[in-house]
Amino acid sequence: MRKLLFFAIAVIFASMVSVSCRMAPNEQLGDTLAASVFEPEDTTTAVVAVAEPDSAALEEVAQALASIVDSTDVFVVGAETNRQWIQLLSYPSRRDTTLYGKGQHFKATGSTEPGTVVRVKFYALPSGTRIVTRTEQVIH
């Protein structure tokens, strides 16, 4: 009986004592980098900057960029896609990026891995928000 009493006192005392890791390593963050390092490069302006300064070359590049017509229901799945959200890049230019919520009854035919070309079906909620309810992989 005495052993049981000592055991109970020891358990109560142990639960009252702080149990934390005092040997946790300090996190040394080191030098920080500017935000410009992490911003993606804008390839549309890079093409214009590389072009020759004469007006004919600049006009040709501007006309090539303007002639790209993006599809309205075909997109490329972006890298930020997860279980709740799907990132869609415009196809074929990949210039515009949008992030949509997936519907509760989301159905996918084929793959929805990043980089896959898919045809998308949207559903408009009563609040006006659009969500993605179906994707179909486009084989091209």
PyMOL commands that set and color helices and strands:
alter all, ss='L'
color gray80, all
select helices_A, chain A and resi 2-16+35-37+43-50+55-66
alter helices_A, ss='H'
color red, helices_A
select strands_A, chain A and resi 74-77+85-90+97-109+117-124+130-137
alter strands_A, ss='S'
color yellow, strands_A
deselect
rebuild
show_as cartoon
